Amino acid sequence: SMNSAPAGALSGNGYSLQGGALAVVRAAQANLDYSHAFPTPFKPALGHDRITFSGLTVQATVNVYTLGGTRIMTLQKSDATDRLTWFPVVSQSGASLASGIYLFTITGPEMKPQRGKLMIVK
């Protein structure tokens, strides 16, 4: 079935390790209290190609805004991990983003929303 763990998957203590993967993936969290984004600052010149939001609940929505309040991206997840990856780091319409500070909100069902800042340095 679609819901069964892949062969060779190990899990326990809030972590799961997929066979063949080197990364340990944290299980989805019960709330958004420890959610955050990295890397910040996001510097493509250093090889950064994605921003990861972690500490998320099973269902979570991330909205990214300019400082002026214009929403430029909405990302959604509904899986058993605690992360959501923004890749490539462009606007919803595919436009490249200017250097600067951006705001984000993370919301989940029945959750207190979390807010944070991202910095992009090109």
C-alpha positions as CSV (number, residue, x, y, z in Angstrom):
1,S,0.0,0.0,0.0
2,M,1.0,3.6,-0.4
3,N,1.2,4.1,3.4
4,S,3.7,1.3,4.2
5,A,7.2,2.3,5.1
6,P,9.9,1.6,2.4
7,A,11.8,-1.6,2.8
8,G,14.8,-1.0,5.1
9,A,13.3,2.0,6.7
10,L,14.1,2.4,10.4
11,S,12.1,4.7,12.8
12,G,11.9,5.4,16.4
13,N,12.2,8.2,19.0
14,G,10.8,10.8,16.6
15,Y,13.3,10.0,13.9
16,S,13.1,7.9,10.7
17,L,15.9,6.8,8.5
18,Q,15.1,5.7,4.9
19,G,17.1,2.9,3.4
20,G,19.8,4.3,1.2
21,A,19.5,7.9,2.5
22,L,22.2,9.5,4.6
23,A,19.9,12.2,6.1
24,V,18.1,11.6,9.3
25,V,14.6,13.1,9.0
26,R,12.7,14.3,12.1
27,A,9.1,13.3,12.4
28,A,6.5,15.9,12.2
29,Q,6.1,18.0,15.4
30,A,3.0,18.4,17.6
31,N,3.1,22.2,17.3
32,L,5.1,25.0,15.6
33,D,6.9,26.3,18.6
34,Y,10.3,25.4,17.3
35,S,9.8,25.9,13.6
36,H,12.5,27.9,11.8
37,A,14.0,28.5,8.4
38,F,17.6,27.9,7.2
39,P,20.0,29.0,5.9
40,T,19.6,32.6,6.8
41,P,21.0,34.6,5.2
42,F,20.4,32.7,2.0
43,K,23.4,33.3,-0.2
44,P,23.4,31.7,-3.7
45,A,27.1,32.7,-4.0
46,L,27.9,30.2,-1.3
47,G,26.1,27.5,-3.1
48,H,22.8,27.8,-1.3
49,D,20.0,26.6,-3.6
50,R,17.0,26.1,-1.2
51,I,15.5,27.3,2.0
52,T,14.3,24.6,4.4
53,F,11.6,25.2,7.0
54,S,11.8,22.8,9.8
55,G,10.1,21.9,13.1
56,L,6.8,21.7,11.2
57,T,3.6,19.9,11.9
58,V,2.2,17.2,9.6
59,Q,0.0,19.8,7.8
60,A,1.6,23.2,7.5
61,T,1.4,26.2,5.2
62,V,4.3,28.7,4.8
63,N,3.6,32.1,3.3
64,V,6.5,34.3,2.3
65,Y,5.9,38.1,2.0
66,T,7.9,41.2,1.1
67,L,8.4,43.8,3.9
68,G,5.6,45.7,2.2
69,G,3.2,42.8,2.8
70,T,2.9,41.4,-0.7
71,R,2.7,37.6,-0.6
72,I,5.3,36.1,-3.0
73,M,5.1,32.4,-2.3
74,T,2.8,29.8,-0.6
75,L,4.2,26.4,0.2
76,Q,2.2,23.6,1.7
77,K,3.1,20.2,3.2
78,S,1.1,17.2,4.5
79,D,3.6,14.5,5.2
80,A,5.2,12.8,8.2
81,T,8.4,14.7,8.2
82,D,9.0,18.0,10.0
83,R,10.3,19.9,6.9
84,L,9.3,21.7,3.9
85,T,11.8,22.8,1.2
86,W,11.5,25.9,-0.9
87,F,13.3,25.0,-4.1
88,P,14.1,26.9,-6.3
89,V,13.9,30.0,-4.2
90,V,11.8,32.2,-6.6
91,S,8.4,33.8,-6.3
92,Q,5.1,32.0,-7.1
93,S,5.4,33.3,-10.7
94,G,8.9,32.0,-11.0
95,A,10.6,35.5,-10.7
96,S,14.0,35.8,-9.1
97,L,14.0,37.5,-5.7
98,A,16.0,40.6,-4.9
99,S,18.4,40.8,-2.0
100,G,16.7,41.9,1.2
101,I,14.6,40.9,4.1
102,Y,11.4,38.8,3.7
103,L,8.8,37.8,6.3
104,F,7.2,34.4,6.6
105,T,4.3,32.9,8.5
106,I,3.8,29.2,9.2
107,T,0.3,28.0,10.0
108,G,-1.1,24.6,10.8
109,P,-4.6,23.4,11.8
110,E,-5.5,24.6,15.2
111,M,-2.0,25.9,15.7
112,K,-0.7,29.3,16.9
113,P,1.0,30.7,13.8
114,Q,4.7,31.3,13.8
115,R,6.4,34.3,12.2
116,G,10.0,34.8,11.1
117,K,12.3,36.6,8.8
118,L,14.5,35.5,5.9
119,M,17.4,37.4,4.5
120,I,18.5,36.9,0.9
121,V,22.0,38.1,-0.1
122,K,22.9,38.0,-3.7
